[in-house]
Amino acid sequence: MKPLPKEYLVLFNAITDAEETLSQLRTRLIEVQQQAEELFLEETDRG
């Protein structure tokens, strides 16, 4: 089997890194959304 050209390896690694970053961002956004919902519900219960 012929080895892949370096540019494809660079591109593959960049895409893999971007997917991991986006996954972490998604997780963080879900956490922040849940925190905001909890704060909203706490304020609603007080009022």
N, C-alpha and C positions, 0 to 999 in steps of 0.2 A: 504494500500500500504506500502510495506517495504521501510524504509529509505535507501538511497544510502550509501555505505561505504565511510568513510572519504577520502580514496585514490582517489576515483572517483571525489569527490568534489574538492580536491586539483588539480587534473589533469584538470578538467573542468575550474577552475578559472585560471590556468596557460595558458591554450589555449585561453581563452577569453582575458586575458591580452596581450598575444602575438598578437592576431588578431588586437586589438586596436593599439598596437605599430606599427605594419606593416601598418595599415591604415594611421596613422599619418606620417609615413616615406614616404609612397606613395604620400601623399599630399605635403609634403615638397620637394620631388624630382621633382614633376610636377612644383612647384613654381620656383625652381632653374633652371629647364630646360627652362621655359618661360623667366626667367630673362636673361639667357645666350643667348637665341635666340634674345631677344630685343637688347642686347649689340652687338651681331654680326651684326644685321641689321643696327644699328646706325653706326658702323664702315664701313659697306659696302656703306652706303649713303654718308659718308664723302670722301671715296676713289674714 
